[in-house]
Amino acid sequence: MNHKTFDKNNTKEWQYKINIIEQSLRSSTERVTQ
């Protein structure tokens, strides 16, 4: 098993999920401030 490849894919997956979470948080806070 190649650990580096797994880590790279795992990080990409996490960054994708974190991106979605941050976007939803940002949109909800914008809704609150307006």
N, C-alpha and C positions, 0 to 999 in steps of 0.2 A: 504494500500500500504506500502510495506516495503522499507523504504528509504535507509537503509544500503546496501541492495542487489542491488538496482538500482544504487547507487553511485559506488559500486564495479564494476558492469558491465560497467558502463559508463567510468570509469577510464581505464579499460582494453581496451575498444574500442578506447579511445583517445590515449593511449600509442601505440596501434597497428598502428593507422594512423600516429602518430608522427614518429614512427620508419620508416615507408615507406617513408615519406617526407625526413627524415634525410638521408636515404640511397640514394635516388635519388639526393639530393643535393651533397652528398659526391662524388658520381660517376660523376656528372657533373663537379665538381671542379677538380677532378683528371684528367678528360679529358682536362680541360683547362691548367693545369700546365704541362702536358706532351707535 
